[in-house]
Amino acid sequence: MEFFDKTKMHLGDRAVKVLVVEDNDLERMRLQMVLQSMGLVVIAAENAAEALRFLRKNRADIVLSDWRMPGVNGLDFCQRLAADPAFGQPYFIMLTAQGAGADLIAAMDSGADDFITKPAWREELRVRLQAGIRSLQRLQPSKAAPNQTAGFTRVSPKA
């Protein structure tokens, strides 16, 4: 039984697409199963290089990336995404076993939008993903009512 509304895991009329970047096979599969059970579309990458190849041709709404990976680490991966608008500026959540305050600061300074310490339990993932989705929804162009333009509401002179 689910204790949350899966429609909150949508952007408009479509499911949110999450790119999981994790070098540990078991953790990557666990995250993939948990996120899919929430109604999310999940793409899994073994490392940052694989994730970058995917993002050059496809979009992800949210990236959930491990910090410590061989090759390009999570901090560098995050900085590359933030520096290049061609990647679509996904909401970026750093996932790491490192939980010190300095680690959180380093992740956020690199461009991460959020930070989760491993092991990430299901409900923490859910609420953090929902927070990311709310942020993405705020960035989407709104469909203004006929009397609204650029954040202003026209008041009818007959009112």
N, C-alpha and C positions, 0 to 999 in steps of 0.2 A: 504494500500500500504506500502510495506517494503522499507526502505531507506538504507538497507545494504544487502550485499551478504551473504546469509545463509551458503554458502559453507565455509566461514571463521570460522564457528562454528563446523568444523570437524577436526579430527586428522587423517590424511591420508584419507582413504575411508570410515570412520565411523563417526557418530555423536558423539559429546563430551557428556560424562555422568557426570551430576552434582548431587551431593548429597546435598540437602537443609536440614539443621538442624535448626529448629525453633520451639519453644514451643507455640507460639501464632498461633492458628488455622487459623485465617483470614490472617495473614501475610504469613504463610506457603503456603496457597492456592493461594494467590496473586503472590508470587514468583514463584510457580510452573507454573501458567498460563503464566506469562510473559516469563519465560525461555523456556517453550514448544513452545510459539509463535516464538521464535528465532530459532527453529529447534534443540534444545538440548534435550537429553534424561534426564529426571528428576526423581530422587528418593527422596522421602520426609521422613524425620524422625522427630519425635516429641521432641527428646532429644538426648544427646550425647550417652547414654547407648544404645539406639536403633540404632544409627548410627554406633557405634562400632560393634554391633552384625552383621549388614549388611556388614561392611568392613572386617570382619573376613572371610567371604565367597565370597565376590564380590569386584570388583574394582570400584572406581570412579576416574575420571580424575581431577575433581575440587570439593572441598568442600566449600560450602557457609554456614557459621555457625553463628548463633546468639551468643553473648557473655553471656548475662544474661539469664541463664536457670536453672531450679531446678535440683538438683543433681550435676552432673559434668558440670561445666560452660565451656564456649567456650575456655577460655585460657587453662584450664586443658586438654580439649579435643584436642586442637591443639598440646600441648606438648606431649600427648600420641601418636598421629599420627606421629609426627616428630621423636620420640624416637624409633619407631618400624618399620623397613623397611618392615615387613610382611604386613603392610597396604598399601603398594604401593607408598608411598610418593606423595599423590595428592597435587595439587596446592590449597592452603588454603586461603580463603577470609573471614576475620572476619567482621561480620555485626552487628552493634550496634547503639543504640541511644546515646551512650556516644561519644562525639566528641572532647574532650579535647586532646591537644597534648600529655599529659602523657598517655592517653588511647591508642593512636596510638602506642606510644613507647612500652607500655606493650604488646600489641597484636603482634607487630613485634618481640619483644624479645622472645615471647613464641613460635615463629616459623611461624607465619602467613606470607603469601607472599603479602597480600594486605589487605586493611582496607576500609570499606565503612560505612559512617554514615547514619543511618535511618532518614527519609524514603529514601530508595534507589529508585531513579527514573530510568525508563527503559533504557534510553540512557547511563546513568552512568554504570548501570549493564552491558550493552552490551560492552562498550569499555573496562571495567575492565576484563570481561570474555575473550574478544579477546586478551587482553594483556597476560592473563594466558595461553591461547591456544598457543600463539606464544612462550611463555617460554617452554611449554611442547613439542612443535615441535622441539625446539632446543635441547632438551634432547633425542629425539628419534634418534636411530642409522640411519645415512643417508645411502642411497644407492649410494655409490661412483661409479663414472664412472670407466671403466676398467683401465684407466691410473692413477687413484688416489688410494693412500693407506695412511691411518693414517694422513690425512690432507696435504699430499704432492702430487704434480702432477709430473708425470714422463714426462720429455721432451724427445721427440724422437731425437736420434742422427742425423737423416736425416733432421731435421728442420733447 
